[in-house]
Amino acid sequence: MRYLAALLFTVFFAASALASQCPSLMSQIDRQLQSVQLDSETEASIRALREEGESLHNQGKHSESVKVLREAMDKLDAMS
């Protein structure tokens, strides 16, 4: 029983940590998009990933959201 309680405790706090990362990543992407020059195709791709990440966050799929938002960040970092 203690193991189950510990597992549930860990999962709950891991989900909370991921949930709080999403808005932070979205604001980072927004700030970088304002300060970097990109071709329209790359910018559209990054904006689409950012929107997908926000949608996943709003659906409560935080781990998937973080993955998509980090992909957008990686593309931004490669361009700067």
Secondary structure, 3 states (H helix, E strand, C coil): CHHHHHHHHHHHHHHHHHHHHHHHHHHHHHHHHHHCCCCHHHHHHHHHHHHHHHHHHHCCCHHHHHHHHHHHHHHHHHHC
